[in-house]
Each structure stands twice: as C-alpha cells, then as structure tokens.
Amino acid sequence: RAQAVALGKTFSRHWMHHAFVEIGGVKMSKSLKNFTSLTDLLERTGDGRTYRLLVLQSHYRSPMEVTTDSIEQAANRLAGLDAFARRFADARGASADADVIDRFREAMDDDLDTPRVMALVSDLVRQANAEADAGRDATSIAASVFEMTTALGLELRSETDEIDAQSQSLVDQRDAARAAKDFARADALRDELKSLGWNVEDTPEGTRIHR
C-alpha cells in the first residue's frame, strides 16, 4: 500500500484481500506448480478485462476458481458485453434508471457483493436487448449497465476495429488450423497477429481480434 501511494496520489481508499485462487479445487501454489500468472492469462485472452470480470463474478470472501473453462467463459461473457456496448453506444452518458442504481448500491453496500451486481448486469443486458428488439426505448436500462460496469472498472468497448485484409486472412487461416487441430500452426498465426498489434481471443465462433 505504501508503494502505491508513493507519488502522493490516493490509489485506493479501501483494500479487500481476496480469498485463495484455486485450480480444480486446490489452492494455487508455486510449491504445487499449479499456478497461472497474470502474464499467462493475458497471453491466452489478449485482454486484461477478462481477469477483472473473473474476479467480479466471485465474492472476495470466497475462493476463486481459475481454469481454462472459467477463463473462456469470462472471455465469452466479455465479448457479449462488448457487443451490447456497440449496440447501445448512444446510451453512454444518458441518465441511468434510479431504481437500478439503488439496487447496485445496495449490493455493493452488502459486503461488496459483486456477483449480485454482475447478475443484475446480465439481467439488464437481456432486458435492454428485448426492449430494443421490440422497438421500444432501452436507453435508461443501457445507461445503467454502463454506469455500473464503469464504477467496477470494467470498461465496455463500443468501438468496432476495422480489420484489414491481411489480418482477416490470418484470422481465417488460424480458424482453419484450429479446425484441423494443427495447433502449432494456430499458435504461429496467433503470434503473427499479435506482432501486427492485435489482441487475439478464442471464442466458440472462432478467432476474435481487437486492438
């Protein structure tokens, strides 16, 4: 904590120590050689927000399970939230629903219940999409999602990256390599995409890249 405020700026007013990080129900430990570093996670997901979402989905008093499946699920959920953000980009900065924000504050005041908040976010995303599909205004609902995720430090991305022909070709080649289980080729293509400045994510729909 002292190092974090060495420059005279307040880094955080409250500090919460999270319970153990586990893999397969066993505490992550160097002695057991079952640990995954943040660097490894970043290389696998290409987006630090995936780990933040993973943390937010678990209560700080409870162990957090970090597995290939949980990371992939968090990455897919984040991709869905970004898709929501693109659809409702015009709602950024609009007035949020007061009742929703009250529910958000109630959850946060209840021992920092971030899993309840993320469940609320999911409900609102479904509700906003349903309202928009029916031709009804969902601005205040979407604005509430943006306000809550921003407060949690989970910035949703509304912009769509323009993918050049070369990069798209590499994406297509990588998807083909993965389908053929040529993982060495897929890894090489991932590295090539990263060298071009892309973050690379594996999703059920195939390779997803973004800046």
Secondary structure, DSSP 4 states (H G I P E B T S, - for coil): -TTTTTTSS---S-------EEETTEE--TTTT----HHHHHHHHS-THHHHHHHHTS-TTS-EE--HHHHHHHHHHHHHHHHHHHHTGGGTTSPPPHHHHHHHHHHHHTT--HHHHHHHHHHHHHHHHHHHHTT---HHHHHHHHHHHHHTT-PPP---PPPPHHHHHHHHHHHHHHHTT-HHHHHHHHHHHHHTT-EEEEETTEEEEE-
